[in-house]
Amino acid sequence: MTNCLEVRNLHKKYNDFELKNINFDLPKGAIMGFIGENGSGKTTTIKAILNIIKQYDGEIRLFGLNSRDHDKEIKDKVGVVLDDMFFSEILTPNDINNVMKDMYQKWDNKMFYNYLNEFSLNAKRPIKTFSKGMRKKLEIVTALSHHPQLLILDEPTAGLDPVARAEVIELFQNFIQNEECSILLSSHITTDLEHIADYITFINNGEIMLSKTCNELLENYGIVKCSKQDFEKFDKGDYVKFRKSKYQYEVLIEDVKKFKRKYNTAVIDKITLDDLMLLMIKGEE
């Protein structure tokens, strides 16, 4: 399977933060959920991929091309939605159309205005009159309207109501249907990722904790909730991390079937991405 994005040994050091040897691959035709706490390194990684941060160690390749050597060629193939709005508030969608058609060779006026109509965005109103949700929709519409092959999205559904989120998620799913286009999607709304992501990459404190298929995580990982006495029967190599509260232990396991065979009395709950993040970050080894 051909990769749309490859990150190899990405390292970037600041005074108070460090990205440490980030490695992951995003295949063509796939959606990767990029998860982690605020300050974990998601946005720094994305900015390095987009060549916004230029000084770093390691290598980033998009469409087989080194990102630092082929910046212009790559940018024409990438649609971007960052967490902070990047359009001036005095502009209207009509103004954005005029700017973008000069920036992108494949800018599609018809597609842009069709999306505006679909999301009920008035092309003549200045952005400053738009709600947060409307602004986010406009960013997404703009990112899609030059026929990119890769979408890089930082919190694209933040501020959207459930109906609008469902509409946007359907757009993302349609975008990858030709199996040539991919999405790197950073989001705190992990329930969305559980429904649409093919892969999950989890970063914490500047390090990749895991990068696996979403199905593998949700099917193979699990949580055992048990007493201290039961927990003490488990061999340390049979679980990943645990948390203890006043009344019970929560134990993260990596292989449900293997654990059940060894401890046939254990009750194992299905895991969510929120559960996984909490136990990986706050749990003890």
N, C-alpha and C positions, 0 to 999 in steps of 0.2 A: 504494500500500500504506500502510495506516494504521500509525502508530508507537505503540507502547505506552509508550516512554520516549524523551525528547529531552533531550540535554544541550547547552547552548549557552554557549560562552565562559566555562566554569566556571574561576574563579581564586580560589585561597586561598593566603595567604602566612603561613608560620610563621618563627621565627627561623632555623631551619636547613633549611627545606624549602619548596618552592613548587609548587602546581599551576598550570600555565600554559595558560590558554585551552583547556580540554578540550571537545571537540565529538564527539558520536557519536549515532546513532539506533538504537534497537532496535525493529524492526517487530513487529506482532502475529503470533503463531504461530511465533516463531523463538527459537532459543537462541543467545545471544552468549557466546563465551568471552572472558574479560577476563584478559589475561596480562601478566606483567612480573615483574621481580625483587622480592624483599622490599625494602620501602622505596621502591618506584617510584611509589606514589601510588594503588594500587588501593583499599586500605581507606579512605583519605581521601575518594576519589571516592564510594565506596559510602555512607559516612556522610553525605556531603552530599546524595546522592540520597534517603536515608532521613530527612533533616531532623534527624539527630543533631548534625551541624555546621550551625549556622544562619547564621553570619556568613561570607558569601562573595560574590564578584561573579559575575555571570552569571545564567542562568536554567535551571531544571530543570522539565520538564513530564512528568507521568505521566498517562496516559489523557486527554491534552489539557488537564490542569489544572496550574496553577502550584503546585509542591510546598509553597511557603511559605504560600500563601493557603488551601490546601485540605488541611491536614495530616491531620485526622481522617478525612475522606472517603477519602483516598488510602490511609491505613494499613489500612483495612478490606479493601482490594483487594490488599494486598501480603503475601506470605509471606517470612519472613526466616530465614536461617541464617548467623550470624556465626562467625568463626573461634574466638572464645572462648565457652565455654559460658555461657549467660545464666540458667540455672535454678539455684536454690539446691539444694545437694546433699542437703539433708534432705527434699526433696519426693519424692513418688512420682508416677508417671504419672497415677494417680487424682487427686492434688492438682492437677496441671497441667490436667487436664480441667476441674476445678471453677473454676480461675482463668480459663481461656481462654473458657469459655462465657459469662462475664460481660463479657469484653473485646471479643468479636467477635459481630456480629449473626448471621453465617452459620456460627458454630461448629457442627460436625457430630460429635456424640458417637459415632454409629455408625461413621462413617468413621475416627475416631481409634482406636477399639478394634479395628476390623478391621485397621488398619495395625499396631497393637501385636501382634496375633496373627500377622500375616504375618511380622513381624521377630522374633518370639519374645521380646518385651519384656514382662516381668512387671509388670502394672499396680500391684502392691502393694509392690514393692521400692523402697527409696529410691535416688535417683540415685547416691549415693555408692558403692553396690555395683556400679554398671554399669562395664564397660570403656569405654575411649575410643571404640571403634567403636560400642558400644551407645548411648552418649550422643549420638553424631552421628546415629545412626538416629532417636533420639527427637526431636532437633531438627528433622529433616527431616519426620517424621510430624506434628509440631506445626505446622510451616509450611504443610503441605498441607491441614490439617483444617478450615480455615475458608473453603474454596473461593476462594482468591486468584486474581487474573488475572495477577499478575506474581510470580515467585519471584526474590529477590535472594539469592544464595548465595555465601558466602566460604569456600572450601575445604570443600565439603560432603562430599567422599569421602575426606578425610584420615583416616587411622587405620582405614579399612575394608579387609578382606581382598578379594581379587579377586572372590570369589563375591558378597559383599555389595555391592561396587562395581557389579557387573553388574546386581544387583537394583535398586539406587538409580537407575542410569542408565536402566533400563527405565521406572521411575516417571516420570522427567523427560520421556522421550520420549512417554509416554502423556499427560502433563499438557498438552502443546502440540498434541495431535491435533485439537482443535476449532478451531484456527487463530485463537482469540481470546486465548489465554494465551501468555505469553512468559517466558523465563528469562535473567537476567544471572548468569553463572556464573564466578566467579573461582577459578582452580585452577592449581596447579603440576603436576598430572598431565595433561600436554598430550596424551598418547595418548588419554585419554578424550575430550578436546575434538575431536581429529581425527575421532572416530567420530560425535559427536552435534551439534557446533556448526554452525550455519548461517553465523554471522559470527564473526570474530576481531577484537578491539580490543586493540592492544598499546601499553602505556604504559611509558615509561622516564624516570626522573628528572623526574617530574611533567609529562611531555609525551606526547601521543599520537603514536606513531611511524607507525602505520597502523591503519586500520579498514576491513576488506574482507570479502567472503564467504570462508568457509573453502575452498571449492572453488577460488576464484580464487588463493588463496595456494598451495595444495598442487599445483595444476596449472600455474600460470604461472611461479612462482618455482622456482629450481633452484640447484644448487651445481656449479661446475666445479672439479675438483681437477687442478692442473697444475704444471708446472715454472716457475721464474722466467722462463726464456726465452719460454715460451708466454704467460705472464701479460703480459709486456711488449709483446706483439702486440695486446692488447685496448685499444680506445679507452676512455677514462675514462667516457664517457657510456653505455657498454654494460653496466656493472655497478653494483651498489649499494654494496657494501663487500667487503673482502677481509681475510683473515688469512694470515700467513705463518708457517710453522714451519721447522724445520731442513731438512726434505725436500721440502716442497711448499707451494703456495698453495691456499687455499680461497676461491673467489670467488662471492659471492652475486649472482645475476642475477634480474631482474624479469620478463623476457619470454623464455621458453625458445625459442619458435618463431623469434622475431626473431634471437636469438643464434645459433641453429643455422644460419639462412640466411646469416649474415655470416661465421661461423667454423665451416665445415662439418666440420672435423676435431675439434672439441671434444667431449669426452664429458661429458654433463650428468647428474648424479645428482638423483633426486627429493629434495625437501626435507621435513623434519619441522618442527613448530613449535619444538621444542628447537633444531634447527639455525638456524632463522630468528632466534630470540631471541639465541642466542650470537653470531651474526655481526653482527646489528644493534647489539648492546651492545658487543662486544669488537672488532669489525672496524674497519679503517681505511677512509677514503674515498679 
